[in-house]
Amino acid sequence: MAVNMIQILICDARAAELVLTPFNLRLKAEEVATVGLAITQAGIAKGPDDPILFRKGCFGVFGKRKDWDSPIYAGDRLELYSPLLIDPKTVRRKKANQSQDAKFQAAAAKRKARRL
């Protein structure tokens, strides 16, 4: 039985410091290289239902989110993402409210200046 090897990079950004590790993915004959296969062979997770991968989009290839069954090729960089610390929607909403408040304050200051 022939064993093929492809070399990929695993970039782990889940910890405080970024870790970039070369990894040789071993493929049996007629086996397709997938993101899930690379993650299981690297010992990061045991399967797609592993609690380590509890959220969707926690891994990708070259900055693009991929599914468990997505193909991976030689020279690809498999990235493991950390969870978001702040919800982007909340930040945008807060910023919009602050700019709206600033507009109201500026209009009130203009009205007050006209009266003087």
N, C-alpha and C positions, 0 to 999 in steps of 0.2 A: 504494500500500500504506500503510495507516494504521498509525501508531506510537503506542501508548498509553504513558503514563508513570505510574508510581506512586512515591511517595516513602516511603522507609523509613529507619530509623536502623540503622547498623552499629556495634555496641559490641564493640570488640576488647579482650579481657581477657587476651590471651596474653602481652603484654609486662609489664614491671614496673608501668607506669602505664596506667590505663584510658583508652581513646580512643573517643570517641563522635563518629561522622561521619554527617551526612545523605547519603543516596545516592538518586539517581533511577534506578529500574529501568525500562529500556526494553523494551516488549513489542511484538512484531509482531502483526498481526491473527490472531486465533484462538489465540494463545499464552497458556498459563496461567502465572501467576507462581508459581514454586516457590523453595524455599530454595536448591536447587542452582543455579538460574538466577541468583539474586542473588549467590551466592558466586563464580560464574564471571565474571559481568559486572563485579564489583568487583575482579577480578584477584587474589583470594585463593588460588584453586585452579583447576586446569584441568579437573578432573573428579572423580567420586566416588572414584576410585582414586589420587588424588594423595597423595604421601607427607606432605604438610602435614596432611592429614586422616586420619592413620594409625590413629586410634583411634575407636571408636564413641562417639557422644555428645559430640563436641567442639564442637557448635554447637546453638543452640536459639532459640526465640522467646519472649520475656518469661519467661525462667527455666525453660521446659519444653523438654526435649530433643526435637528433631525429626529426621526422616529427610531424605534428599537430595530426595525427591519430594514433601515436604509443601508444601501451599500457603502462600503468604505474601500478606498484604493490605496496603493502604495504611495507613501509620501504625505498622506493626509494628516492633519492635526486634529485629533479628537479632543474636544474641550469639555470639561466638567464645570458647570457654572454654579456659583453660590446663590442662595436665595436673595431676593430683593430685600433691602432693609427698609425702604420707603416705597409706598405704592405711587407710581407715576401719576395716576389720575388725581390722587389727593394733593400732590404737589402742584399740579397745574391748576386745580380748582382754587387752592390757597393763594397762588400767585395772581390769578384773575381777580379774586376778591380784594387783594391788596391794591391792585392797580385801579380797581373801581372805586375803592375808598379814597385813594389819592385824587382821583378826578372830582369826587364830591367835595373834598376839602378845598381843592383849588377853586372850584366854582363858588363855594361859600366865602372864601377869602376875597374873590373879585366882587361879590355882592356887598361885602362889608366895606371894602375900599371905596365903592361908589357912594355909599352913604356918608362917608366922612368928608 
